[in-house]
Amino acid sequence: MLKDHRPFFLKKTFLRLQDLYVKHFLRPQFTSLGNGFTFIRPWYFEVFGAPIVAGSYLNVIADSDNRVRLTIWTARDDIHGIKIGDYCLICPGVRISGSEEINIGDSCMLANGVYITDSDWHGLYDRIVPGITEPVTLENNVWLGDRAIICKGVTIGENSIIGAGAIVVSDIPPNTVAAGNPAKVVKELDPEKDFITRASFFSDPINRYKRYDDIDKFLLGKNTLLHWIRTILFPTKGD
C-alpha cells in the first residue's frame, strides 16, 4: 500500500488495543516498566527472566520476522539484570541477553538487529559451563547502528555512535564514532555542541500526542470503513 487507508477511528482503536496488550500481557513480565511507553506490534515482543527494568517513554518497534527479545539466563538470584533508562528506542530484531548486568542509559537508540550480551555463554574448553560474564554499560544518548554487536565487559561512552555491523569488544570513549570489526574510533564528536536527545522529543508529551492526532485526522479523516475494506480485498493501482 502507498498510504494508510484506515479510517481515523480504526487506527485509534488499533493503538488502544496495542496499549491494552502491553498493560495486560507485557507489563507484568517486567520487574518495572515506566509510563508513557509506545509498543508497535507488541505481540512480537518477548520478555523472559528477571530482573528486567525499563524507564519511562520506552519506544519499541517489533515485527513478525524481527522479534524483539529481552532475556535473562542465569541460575543466580543476586544479579543486577537488564536496566533500560528513560526515552529509549528499540527497533525490530533487537536482542538483549543478560546473565549478570546490562545497563542502558537514557535516550539510547538501538537500531535494527542490534545484539547486546554480557556473557560468552560457554567456556572455551568446557562447553557446558556458562562462560565468562562481565557487565555491559551504554551511557546516556548512545546510538547503536544496524546489526551492531556489543560484547561482554564493554562500556560505550555518552553520546557515542556505533556504526552498522560493528562488533564492539572493548570500551568506546564518549563523544566518538566507532566502526568495524573489532570496532575502533573513526571520528570524534564535538562535546561543546548541544546534543538534541530523545528526552527533548518527549519534553511536552501531551501536546506532542495531540499534534500526532491532528495529523492523523487530516490524513485519514476522509477514509471510510468501506473504502478501507475495498483496498484490502480489491486493491488497485495507486492504493
C-alpha positions as CSV (number, residue, x, y, z in Angstrom):
1,M,0.0,0.0,0.0
2,L,1.2,3.5,-0.8
3,K,-0.7,5.1,2.1
4,D,-2.8,4.3,5.1
5,H,-6.4,3.7,4.1
6,R,-7.8,3.1,7.6
7,P,-10.4,5.5,9.0
8,F,-9.1,7.6,11.9
9,F,-11.3,5.8,14.4
10,L,-9.9,2.4,13.3
11,K,-6.3,3.5,13.7
12,K,-7.0,4.9,17.2
13,T,-8.8,1.7,18.2
14,F,-5.8,-0.3,17.0
15,L,-3.4,1.8,19.0
16,R,-5.5,1.4,22.1
17,L,-5.5,-2.3,21.7
18,Q,-1.7,-2.3,21.5
19,D,-1.6,-0.4,24.8
20,L,-4.0,-2.8,26.4
21,Y,-2.0,-5.7,25.2
22,V,1.2,-4.2,26.8
23,K,-0.5,-3.4,30.1
24,H,-2.2,-6.9,30.3
25,F,0.5,-9.2,28.9
26,L,3.9,-7.5,28.9
27,R,4.0,-5.1,31.8
28,P,3.6,-7.9,34.4
29,Q,6.7,-9.6,32.9
30,F,8.9,-6.6,33.6
31,T,10.2,-6.1,37.1
32,S,9.3,-2.4,36.4
33,L,8.1,-0.6,33.2
34,G,7.7,3.2,33.3
35,N,4.9,5.3,32.0
36,G,4.5,6.8,28.5
37,F,5.6,3.7,26.6
38,T,4.8,3.0,23.0
39,F,5.0,-0.5,21.6
40,I,4.4,-1.2,17.9
41,R,3.1,-4.8,17.3
42,P,3.8,-5.7,20.9
43,W,2.8,-9.4,20.3
44,Y,6.2,-9.8,18.6
45,F,8.0,-8.6,21.8
46,E,9.3,-11.2,24.2
47,V,10.5,-10.8,27.8
48,F,12.0,-13.7,29.8
49,G,13.6,-13.8,33.2
50,A,14.3,-11.2,35.8
51,P,15.1,-8.6,36.9
52,I,14.3,-6.6,33.7
53,V,13.6,-2.9,34.3
54,A,12.7,-0.2,31.8
55,G,12.2,3.5,32.4
56,S,9.6,6.0,31.1
57,Y,8.7,6.7,27.4
58,L,10.2,3.5,26.1
59,N,9.5,3.1,22.4
60,V,9.7,-0.4,21.0
61,I,9.1,-1.4,17.4
62,A,8.7,-5.2,16.7
63,D,7.7,-7.2,13.6
64,S,6.8,-10.8,12.8
65,D,10.2,-11.5,11.2
66,N,12.1,-9.3,13.6
67,R,11.0,-10.0,17.1
68,V,12.5,-8.1,20.0
69,R,13.8,-10.2,22.8
70,L,14.9,-9.2,26.3
71,T,16.3,-12.3,28.1
72,I,17.9,-13.2,31.4
73,W,19.5,-16.6,31.6
74,T,21.1,-17.4,35.0
75,A,20.8,-19.7,37.9
76,R,21.7,-16.9,40.4
77,D,19.2,-14.6,42.1
78,D,21.5,-11.8,43.1
79,I,22.2,-10.3,39.7
80,H,21.5,-6.7,38.5
81,G,19.8,-7.9,35.3
82,I,18.8,-5.7,32.4
83,K,18.2,-2.0,33.1
84,I,16.9,0.4,30.3
85,G,16.7,4.1,31.0
86,D,14.1,6.7,30.0
87,Y,13.3,7.8,26.4
88,C,15.0,4.8,24.8
89,L,14.2,3.5,21.3
90,I,14.4,-0.2,20.5
91,C,13.9,-1.2,16.8
92,P,12.9,-4.6,15.2
93,G,15.2,-7.6,15.7
94,V,17.0,-6.3,18.8
95,R,18.2,-8.9,21.2
96,I,19.5,-8.2,24.7
97,S,20.7,-11.3,26.5
98,G,21.9,-10.9,30.1
99,S,23.5,-13.3,32.6
100,E,24.6,-10.7,35.2
101,E,24.3,-7.0,34.3
102,I,23.4,-4.8,31.3
103,N,22.8,-1.1,31.8
104,I,21.4,1.1,29.1
105,G,21.3,4.8,29.8
106,D,18.7,7.4,29.0
107,S,17.9,8.4,25.4
108,C,19.7,5.5,23.8
109,M,18.8,4.2,20.3
110,L,19.2,0.6,19.3
111,A,18.8,0.1,15.5
112,N,17.5,-3.0,13.7
113,G,19.1,-6.3,14.6
114,V,21.4,-5.0,17.4
115,Y,22.6,-7.7,19.8
116,I,23.9,-7.0,23.3
117,T,25.3,-9.7,25.7
118,D,27.3,-9.7,28.9
119,S,28.4,-13.3,28.6
120,D,30.2,-15.8,26.4
121,W,27.5,-18.4,27.3
122,H,30.0,-21.3,27.0
123,G,33.6,-21.8,28.2
124,L,36.4,-22.1,25.7
125,Y,37.2,-25.7,26.7
126,D,34.3,-26.6,29.0
127,R,31.2,-26.1,26.7
128,I,28.7,-26.9,29.5
129,V,29.5,-24.1,31.8
130,P,28.1,-20.5,31.3
131,G,31.5,-19.0,30.4
132,I,32.9,-15.6,31.4
133,T,30.4,-12.8,32.4
134,E,31.2,-9.1,32.5
135,P,28.8,-6.1,32.8
136,V,27.9,-4.1,29.8
137,T,27.1,-0.3,30.0
138,L,25.7,2.1,27.4
139,E,25.9,5.6,28.8
140,N,23.3,8.2,28.0
141,N,22.5,9.1,24.4
142,V,24.3,6.2,22.8
143,W,23.3,5.2,19.2
144,L,23.9,1.6,18.0
145,G,23.7,1.2,14.2
146,D,22.1,-1.7,12.4
147,R,23.2,-5.2,13.5
148,A,25.9,-3.9,15.8
149,I,27.1,-6.5,18.3
150,I,28.1,-5.4,21.8
151,C,30.1,-8.0,23.7
152,K,30.7,-8.6,27.4
153,G,32.6,-6.2,29.5
154,V,32.1,-3.2,27.2
155,T,31.3,0.4,28.2
156,I,30.3,2.8,25.5
157,G,30.6,6.4,26.5
158,E,28.0,9.1,26.4
159,N,26.8,10.4,23.0
160,S,28.9,7.9,21.1
161,I,27.7,6.2,17.9
162,I,28.5,2.6,16.8
163,G,28.4,2.0,13.1
164,A,26.3,-0.6,11.3
165,G,27.6,-4.1,11.6
166,A,30.3,-3.2,14.1
167,I,31.5,-5.7,16.7
168,V,32.5,-4.0,19.9
169,V,34.8,-6.0,22.1
170,S,36.5,-3.1,24.1
171,D,35.5,0.2,25.6
172,I,34.5,3.1,23.4
173,P,35.1,6.6,24.8
174,P,32.4,9.3,24.9
175,N,31.7,11.6,22.0
176,T,33.1,9.4,19.3
177,V,32.0,7.3,16.3
178,A,33.3,3.8,16.2
179,A,33.0,1.2,13.4
180,G,34.5,-2.0,12.1
181,N,35.4,-5.5,13.4
182,P,36.7,-5.1,16.0
183,A,35.2,-1.6,16.4
184,K,37.7,1.3,16.6
185,V,37.2,5.0,16.9
186,V,37.0,6.6,13.4
187,K,35.7,10.1,14.3
188,E,35.4,12.4,17.3
189,L,32.4,14.4,18.1
190,D,32.5,18.0,19.4
191,P,31.5,17.8,23.0
192,E,30.9,21.6,23.0
193,K,28.0,21.3,20.6
194,D,24.5,20.8,22.0
195,F,23.1,17.3,21.6
196,I,19.4,17.1,20.9
197,T,18.3,13.8,22.6
198,R,15.1,11.8,22.7
199,A,14.4,13.4,26.0
200,S,13.7,16.7,24.3
201,F,11.3,14.8,21.9
202,F,9.2,14.0,25.0
203,S,9.5,17.3,26.8
204,D,5.8,18.0,26.3
205,P,4.2,14.6,25.6
206,I,0.6,15.7,25.9
207,N,0.8,18.3,23.2
208,R,3.0,16.1,21.1
209,Y,0.5,13.3,21.1
210,K,-2.3,15.8,20.3
211,R,-0.3,17.0,17.3
212,Y,0.0,13.4,16.1
213,D,-3.8,13.0,16.4
214,D,-4.3,16.2,14.5
215,I,-2.0,15.0,11.7
216,D,-3.8,11.6,11.6
217,K,-7.2,13.3,11.5
218,F,-6.0,15.4,8.5
219,L,-4.5,12.4,6.6
220,L,-7.2,9.8,7.5
221,G,-10.3,11.9,8.0
222,K,-11.8,11.2,4.6
223,N,-11.2,7.5,4.8
224,T,-14.3,5.3,5.3
225,L,-14.6,1.7,6.5
226,L,-15.9,0.5,3.2
227,H,-13.0,2.2,1.4
228,W,-10.5,0.5,3.7
229,I,-12.1,-2.9,3.1
230,R,-12.1,-2.4,-0.6
231,T,-8.3,-1.6,-0.6
232,I,-7.7,-4.8,1.2
233,L,-9.9,-7.1,-0.8
234,F,-9.7,-5.4,-4.2
235,P,-6.5,-3.2,-4.3
236,T,-6.0,-1.0,-7.4
237,K,-3.1,0.9,-8.8
238,G,-2.5,4.0,-6.6
239,D,-3.7,2.4,-3.4
